[in-house]
Structures are given as structure tokens and as C-alpha cells.
């Protein structure tokens, strides 16, 4: 394999559990042997999808301003933007905060879970490549940080109560990071190749 930083060709060597291989020239981390990485990825994905359901169902926050009470979910925020004519922002909000994260988690689950069971999902290579590209378009952590900044300003104007959706979203950010960082790509491709050789797809 080639080092992603200096392009030096490296020999792939087997590693003990927990060990990390580095480039012999520049020291860049190349790959790790993460114990049960695919099982961890599946757990993060399932938890993330469950939390996304909670995010969509429960209020992100509730606001009380001079007796006027209102609540907002992540999904309703995109709806308000749409009603106000901010169509591009509404679509971007729905895509980056809801649709892309769901697609990423579901895509990872689709390709990884069958490998744990010893078989090869149809189109697994293509789906995994799309998931890899989709990572740059998932912006839940950006939205969450922006929401915190906005909340700090809103508390001066009204009484703010953080809803279940807020805490579910905070955990969702953690699950997404965990799902993406836990997967051992070396193990993934090795298992994918082995499963394809054993019985094809399905």
C-alpha cells in the first residue's frame, strides 16, 4: 500500500490486536488492528439510527417568551425555513442534518453487518465508496455547535428548555464519530474479499 502523505510504497504486515502500522519514511499512521472493529461499527450505527428517530420525534428545545410557548424539532426547523421562502437553506438543512446522516449510518450497516455474518451484501463495494464520500457532507457536529451558540444568545431573550431531541442529537454526534472512527478498513476489505470468494453476493 502507498502512504497517503508521502506516497512511499509499504509492505502490509500482520499486526497484533491494538497495534498500529506507520510509514517507515514519514511516520504517518497507515492502519491499525482494531479488535472487533466491525462489531463496534454495527453497534454505533444501530444506536445512531435509533437516536435519529428520537431527534425527529421529540422537541429539540422549548421556548417561553412572555407567556408565549413554542417548541421546535430539527425537522420542523427545516419546515419553517421552507415556509419562509428559504428553500435552498431548508433543503440543505434537511440534507446535511437528517438525510445524509441516515444514509451514512444505513449504508455502513448494510455493508458491515453481512460481513460479520460471513456473507457479502450486493453492491457492498459501491455502497462503501459512497459512504466514504458522504462523510464530508454530514455536518451534524457543525449544526450542534451552531445550535449551542444560538442558545447562548436566546437565553437572554426567553426561557429556554432543552428537549429530549437536543440530548438525543448530542448522543447522535458521538455515535456518528464512533461509527466512522471504529471501522478498520483493512479488516473490512479483507472480510469483503473473503466473503466474495466463499459464496458471491447474498
C-alpha positions in Angstrom: 0.0 0.0 0.0 1.0 3.6 -0.5 1.4 6.1 2.3 -1.4 8.7 1.9 1.1 11.5 2.9 4.4 10.8 1.1 3.3 8.0 -1.4 6.0 5.7 -0.3 5.1 2.1 -1.0 4.8 0.0 2.1 4.6 -3.8 2.7 1.4 -4.7 4.6 2.4 -6.7 7.6 0.0 -8.5 10.0 -0.4 -6.7 13.3 -1.3 -7.9 16.8 -4.5 -6.6 18.3 -4.3 -2.9 19.2 -1.1 -2.4 17.2 -0.7 0.4 14.6 1.5 0.5 11.4 3.3 3.7 10.4 5.0 4.8 7.3 8.7 3.9 7.5 9.7 7.3 5.9 7.4 10.0 7.3 5.8 8.2 10.3 2.2 8.7 9.1 -0.3 6.2 10.6 -1.3 3.7 7.9 -3.6 1.2 9.5 -4.5 -0.4 12.8 -5.6 -3.8 14.1 -8.7 -2.8 16.0 -10.2 -5.7 17.9 -13.9 -6.4 16.8 -14.0 -3.2 14.9 -16.8 -4.2 12.6 -19.0 -5.3 15.6 -18.3 -1.9 17.2 -19.3 -0.2 13.9 -22.6 -2.0 13.8 -23.4 -1.1 17.4 -22.7 2.6 16.7 -24.8 2.5 13.6 -27.8 0.9 15.3 -27.6 3.3 18.2 -27.2 6.3 15.8 -30.3 5.3 13.8 -32.3 4.9 17.0 -31.2 8.3 18.2 -32.1 9.9 14.9 -35.7 8.6 15.3 -35.7 10.3 18.8 -34.3 13.5 17.3 -37.1 13.7 14.7 -39.9 12.8 17.1 -39.0 14.9 20.2 -38.6 18.6 20.6 -35.1 20.0 20.2 -35.9 22.9 22.5 -38.9 24.7 24.0 -39.1 28.5 24.4 -41.2 30.6 26.7 -41.3 34.3 25.9 -43.7 36.4 28.0 -46.1 33.5 28.3 -45.9 32.5 24.7 -44.7 28.9 24.5 -43.3 27.2 21.4 -41.2 24.1 20.7 -39.1 23.1 17.7 -37.8 19.8 16.3 -34.9 19.5 13.9 -37.3 18.6 11.2 -39.7 21.4 11.9 -36.8 23.9 11.7 -36.3 22.9 8.0 -40.1 23.3 7.5 -40.1 26.8 8.9 -37.3 27.8 6.6 -39.2 26.4 3.7 -42.4 28.3 4.6 -40.4 31.5 4.9 -39.2 31.0 1.3 -35.6 30.0 2.2 -35.9 26.9 0.0 -32.2 26.3 -0.6 -31.3 26.6 3.1 -34.3 24.4 4.1 -33.2 21.7 1.7 -29.5 22.0 2.8 -30.6 21.7 6.5 -32.7 18.6 5.8 -30.0 17.0 3.8 -26.9 17.7 5.9 -28.6 17.2 9.3 -31.1 14.4 8.6 -30.9 12.7 5.2 -27.1 12.3 4.8 -26.5 11.1 8.3 -29.3 8.5 7.9 -27.8 7.4 4.6 -24.4 7.1 6.1 -25.4 5.0 9.0 -27.7 2.8 7.0 -25.1 2.4 4.3 -22.4 1.4 6.8 -24.8 -1.1 8.5 -25.7 -2.5 5.1 -22.2 -3.4 4.2 -20.7 -4.2 7.6 -23.4 -6.4 9.2 -23.4 -9.1 6.5 -19.6 -9.3 6.8 -20.0 -10.2 10.5 -22.4 -12.9 9.4 -19.9 -14.2 6.8 -21.6 -13.1 3.6 -21.3 -10.3 1.0 -24.2 -7.8 0.6 -25.0 -7.0 -3.1 -23.1 -3.9 -4.2 -21.2 -3.6 -1.0 -18.0 -2.2 -2.6 -20.0 0.6 -4.3 -22.1 1.4 -1.2 -19.0 1.6 0.9 -17.3 4.0 -1.5 -20.4 6.2 -1.5 -20.4 6.2 2.3 -16.8 7.2 2.4 -17.5 10.2 0.1 -20.6 11.1 2.1 -18.6 11.6 5.2 -17.6 15.2 4.1 -21.3 16.1 3.7 -22.5 15.0 7.1 -22.5 18.2 9.3 -24.3 17.2 12.4 -21.5 18.5 14.6 -21.5 21.8 12.9 -25.2 22.2 13.4 -24.9 21.2 17.0 -22.2 23.8 17.7 -24.2 26.4 15.9 -27.2 25.5 18.0 -25.3 25.9 21.2 -24.1 29.3 20.1 -27.6 30.3 19.2 -28.9 29.0 22.6 -26.5 31.2 24.4 -28.0 34.2 22.7 -31.6 33.1 23.1 -31.4 32.6 26.9 -31.0 36.3 27.2 -34.4 36.8 25.4 -36.5 34.0 26.6 -36.7 31.0 28.9 -35.2 28.0 27.1 -35.8 24.4 27.9 -33.6 21.8 26.2 -35.8 18.9 25.0 -35.2 15.2 24.6 -34.3 15.9 20.9 -31.4 18.0 22.0 -29.8 15.3 24.1 -30.5 12.7 21.5 -28.8 14.8 18.9 -25.8 15.3 21.2 -25.5 11.5 21.5 -26.1 11.1 17.8 -23.0 13.2 17.1 -21.0 10.8 19.3 -22.4 7.8 17.6 -21.5 9.1 14.1 -18.0 9.9 15.2 -17.7 6.4 16.7 -19.1 4.7 13.6 -16.7 6.4 11.3 -13.6 6.1 13.5 -14.2 2.5 14.7 -14.2 0.8 11.3 -10.9 -0.9 10.4 -10.8 -0.6 6.6 -8.1 -3.2 6.3 -10.3 -5.7 8.1 -13.3 -4.6 6.1 -11.7 -5.2 2.7 -10.1 -8.4 3.9 -13.5 -9.8 5.0 -15.3 -8.5 1.9 -12.8 -10.3 -0.3 -13.1 -13.5 1.7 -16.9 -13.4 1.7 -17.0 -12.8 -2.1 -14.7 -15.8 -2.6 -16.8 -18.0 -0.4 -20.2 -17.5 -2.0 -20.7 -14.5 -4.0 -23.3 -11.9 -3.1 -26.3 -12.6 -0.9 
